[in-house]
Amino acid sequence: MKVGFVPALGTPTDENGNLVVESYEREIDNMIECGAVGILSMGSMGIQAFLRNEVCVEVAKTAVRAAGGRVPVYVGCMDNSINRARARMASMEELDITAFVFTTPYYEIDSRAQIIKYFKALAASTKHGIVLYDLPGVTQQKITYDMVCELKKECPNLMGIKSADLYMLRHIRLNPDFKDFMTFYSGLDAFDIAYKWGIGNILDGMLPATPYNIKNLIEALDDNRYDDAAKFLDNIIAFRDFFVENDLWPAFSASMNLLGFEGFFAPDWAEPCSPETIEKIRQKMIEIKEL
């Protein structure tokens, strides 16, 4: 896989929770045109946990069709039991995807042994690759380096991990047993440092909302223009912090609408932003040159 950025795509839905297909296709085209080296369909910002199962299948099919073989397609398949996750995978097993992506179960799980059992069972249930998604802030369970080492030995189709744990990713990169193993960094604040360490793939849900800045960030890093890269990265971080201050998902949804992508990019229980907040978002996007 090429070094670069992998957007965790937002998922546009209508008032009934159905996919707004044309908007999603244009989002994917936009990301690839900006230089994405892969796409993640239905990550955490892609509201996979809030979509009906049949909608998940349509989202994945649309992602594969829109990508058209130009970049690898990763599909989030998170769930809370082996059987539920297996059923979700089975509904998408025949799609031309690179890997399914899994967090640990996020409702209740108590031990390392249970986490290992969960991932091993899922890896054995698909012909595709699997990628681990280390998201302890949501799932309350950390995927550790020793877990990855054990799973790598027992799961031939384990292809990579997404994590903000720079220490763990660095150890994976230095371990000769992990040749060709993909590491996706999800810690925006230190991505330029991760890049210098050889961890060159960033995967994050902010990227669809900041196409100008992520494109220029990667180009600056590739050219060793680290001062310029820091400015673009600071813009993305500042916009993320602005989202958090103004209700993350509705603010993200409003930014995507301002970029020209129709639909609601948030869980159905979220309240849309007020006109006043939308205007603040528009001004912020002008400030960081996204509009």
N, C-alpha and C positions, 0 to 999 in steps of 0.2 A: 504494500500500500504506500502511496505517495505521502510525503510529509505535507501537512497543511491542516485545514480546518474541516470539521465534520459538524454541520448544524443539527441540533436536535429540533426538528421541525415543529412549528406550531400546527395544530389541527383545526381548520376552520369548520364550524358547524352552523346549521340554521336553527330556527326556533324549536324544531322537533328533535334536535340532536343528530341530524343526518349530515354527512360530509358535504361541504360545498366544493364539488370536484374541481371546477375550473380554477378556483382560487388556490387550491392545494397544488395543482399542476403548475400554476404560474409561480408560486413560492419555490417549488423545486427547481424550475428553470432558472429563476433568479439566483438561487444559491449556487447552482452549477456554473452559471455564467460568471459569477463572482469568484470562482476558483475552488469551490468545495471539492474535496477529494473523496467524499462519501457522504451519505445522508442517513440520519437516524429517524425513522418513522415511529411515532408514538413512544417517545421517551417521557420523562416526567413532565416537561413543558408541553408535550404533545397530548396531554390529558388522557393517556391510555386507560388509566384506572377509572375514568368516568364515562367511557364510551360503551355502548351496547356491543355485545360480541359480534353481531353481524356487521356493525359499523366498523369495527376493528379490521375485519376481513377486507371491506371495501377500501379502507385507508391504505392497507398494505398493498393491495392490488394496484391502486392508483399510484402509489409511490414507485412500484416496480415499472409500471407502464410509462410514467413520466420520466423516470431516470433513463429508460431506454438503453441500459447497458453502459451508459457513460461513466457511472461511478458505482461503487458497491452500495448496496442497500441493506441497512441493519434495521431490524424490526423489534420494538419493545414487546415483550410477552410476559410482563410481570403479573404475578398472582400470589395467592396465599396458601395454595396446596399443590402437591405434585399432580393430582388428577385434574384439577382446574387448569393448571398451566399446560399439561399435556393436551387437553382438549383444545385450548387456544392455539397451541402449536399445530395440532393436526388440521385445524381449519385453514392454515396457511402453509402447510408443509410442501405443497406442490408449486409454490411461487418461486421465482428465480431470485432468491435473496442470498446474501452472503452469510448472515448469522442472525440468530435470535439473541436478544439482550435481556438479561434477568438481574433484578435486585434480589436480595434476600426477601423472604416473606415479610410483609410489613404490618401484619395484625398482631401476631404473637408467635415468637419462637424463642427457645430458651438456652440452646447450647450449640457449641461448635459442631458436635456430631450431627445435630439436626440440620444445620446449614449444609454440611458436606453431603449428607444423604439427599437433601433437596436438589442440589446442583448436579450430583452424579446421576440421579434418576432422570433429570431433564436432559442432560447431555446424551444419555443412552436412548432417548425417545425421538431423536431427530437425525436426519441425514445431513442437516446443515451444521454450520459452526455455531458455537455459543460464545457470547461475550458477557463477562460479569460486570455488573454495574454497582459499584461501591457507593452507597448513598445513606450513610448512617444517620444523617440529620433527619431523614424521613422514616427509615425502616427501624432505627434504633439498634441496628446490628452492624458491626464493622466486619468487612471482609479483610482478613489479615494476610500477610505475606506467606505464612506457613500454610494457610488454607489454599492459597493459589498454587503453591508448590505441590501439595498433595493432589489437588484436582488435576494439575497438569500431567502428573504421572498416570492418572487413572482415566482421564477423559481425552482421547485423542483429538476430539473435535473442539476442545477449548482453545479459542483463537486469541483471546485478549481480555483486557479489563479496562474499564473507565473508572478513574478515581481522582480525587483531589489530594491523595496521600503521596506527595512528591518523594518522600523517603522510600516508600514501598516501590513506586514505579522505577526509581533509580536502581534499587536492588534487582528488580526484574531485568532491567536493561543490561546490567553487568553480569548476570548469571548466564553462562553459556548454554545451560539447559533450556533457556527460553528463546532460542534462535527463531526468528520470524514471528514471535509472539507480539501482538499489537498492544501498545499502551496508549490510552487516550487520557489526556489530562483534562480535568474538569474544574481546576482552580483558577479562575480568570485572573485573580489578583497577582499571581506569580507566573503567568504563562511565559513571559519573556525569559525568566530564570530557567523554567523547565526546558525551554527551547535550547538554551545554551548548554544544558545538561544532556542534550540529545533526545529529549522527549518532545518531538516536534508536532504531535497531533493534538489539537484542542477540540474538545467536543462539549458543546454548551447550548442551552436553550436561548441565550441572548442573541446568538448570531443571526438568525433570520430577521431580527429587528434592527440590526446594525450592519447591513451588507457593505456599505461604503467603508466603514471603519475596519471590519474584519479583512476585507480584500486588501486594503492598504497596510494593515498590520502585518499580514503574512508576507507581502512583497517587501516591506521594510526589513523584516527579520531575515528573509532570504538574501537580501543585499547587505546584511550586517550593519544596517542603519538603526542601531538600537535606540538612539535618542528619538528618532521619528516613530519607531515602533512603540515606544513608551507613551507617546502622545495619543496614538490611536487606541492603545489598550486603556489608557486613562479615560478616554471618552466612553468606551464600552462599560467600564466599571462604574463610572458616574451615572450612566443611563440605567444600569442595573440597580444601583442604590436608589435612584429616583423612583423606579418601579416599586421597590420594596416600601418606600415611604408612602406611596400612593395606591396601595393594594395591588400586589404583583400581577396576578392574572388579568384583571380588567385593564390595567395599564399596558401590559404586553399586547392585549387584544386591540386596544385603541391605537397603539403604535403600528401594528400590522395593517389596520384599516387605513391609517394615514399614508402608509406606503402603497396603498392601492389593492390590498388583499381583502376581499370581502369575507364576512362570517364572524362568528364569535369564537375566539381562541381561548376560551376559559371554561371551567366547569359550569354546568347549568344553574348551580346555586349562587354563582357570583353575580353581583350587581354591576351593570355597566358603569363606566366612568361618567361623571357629570360633564356637561359642556365646559365648565370652568377647568376641570382637570384635563380634559382633552386639549384645551387650548394651551395649558402648561406643557403638556407632552409635545404638542406641535412646536412650541417655542424651543423646547429642549432639543428636539430633533434638528431644528434649524441651526442651533448652536453647535451641534456636533457634526453638522453637514450631512445628515441623513435625509434632509428635505432641502 
